[in-house]
């Protein structure tokens, strides 16, 4: 029997983001390698906030504050995935 190689997480995990002003952005990409440690999905907030800062610098508008982040559900043809909420950091 051969040794099993450790599985490498490639690709992205998609998140739906709701902002404090009530707006919503769907399918925000976060690299899978940034997730899954002891912090769970909390690094996704940091990554998305960094994306928002870059976008706001280019557009000249202030970034909106994130209210909640939820993993995007998989489509019906690939099965369902339980949504995971990241609580707002106080």
C-alpha positions in Angstrom: 0.0 0.0 0.0 1.2 3.4 -0.9 1.2 6.4 1.4 -1.6 8.9 1.0 -0.6 12.4 0.1 -2.1 15.2 2.1 -5.0 16.8 0.3 -4.3 20.3 -0.9 -7.1 22.8 -1.0 -7.1 24.6 -4.3 -9.6 27.1 -5.6 -11.9 29.5 -3.9 -14.8 29.5 -1.4 -17.7 31.8 -2.2 -19.3 34.0 0.4 -22.4 36.2 0.4 -21.8 39.5 2.2 -24.5 41.8 3.8 -23.4 45.3 4.7 -24.7 47.5 7.5 -26.5 49.8 5.0 -28.6 46.8 3.8 -26.8 46.1 0.5 -25.7 42.6 -0.4 -22.9 41.2 -2.6 -23.0 37.6 -3.6 -20.3 35.1 -4.5 -17.3 37.0 -3.1 -14.2 34.8 -3.7 -11.8 33.9 -0.9 -8.9 31.6 -1.5 -9.5 28.2 0.2 -6.0 28.1 1.6 -6.9 31.1 3.9 -9.7 29.1 5.5 -10.1 26.0 7.6 -7.6 26.6 10.4 -8.5 27.2 14.1 -10.2 30.5 13.1 -12.6 28.7 10.7 -14.1 31.2 8.3 -13.1 34.4 10.2 -10.1 35.0 7.8 -12.7 35.5 5.0 -13.9 38.7 6.7 -10.3 40.1 6.6 -9.8 39.1 3.0 -13.2 40.6 1.9 -12.5 43.8 3.8 -9.2 44.1 2.0 -11.0 43.6 -1.3 -13.5 46.3 -0.3 -10.7 48.8 0.6 -9.1 48.3 -2.9 -12.4 48.7 -4.6 -13.2 51.9 -2.6 -9.8 53.4 -3.4 -10.4 52.8 -7.1 -14.0 54.1 -7.1 -13.5 57.0 -4.7 -16.3 55.9 -2.4 -15.9 54.9 1.2 -16.1 51.2 2.0 -19.3 49.9 3.6 -19.1 48.2 6.9 -19.7 44.4 6.8 -22.7 43.2 8.9 -22.6 39.4 8.2 -20.7 37.0 6.0 -22.3 33.7 5.0 -20.9 30.9 2.9 -22.7 30.8 -0.4 -24.9 27.8 -0.9 -24.0 25.3 -3.5 -26.4 25.1 -6.4 -29.3 22.5 -6.3 -27.5 20.2 -8.8 -24.4 19.8 -6.6 -26.2 19.4 -3.3 -26.8 21.8 -0.5 -24.3 23.2 1.9 -25.3 24.5 5.3 -24.8 28.3 5.6 -22.2 29.3 8.2 -22.6 32.7 9.7 -19.6 34.7 10.9 -20.7 36.9 13.8 -19.8 40.5 13.6 -16.6 41.2 15.5 -17.2 43.7 18.3 
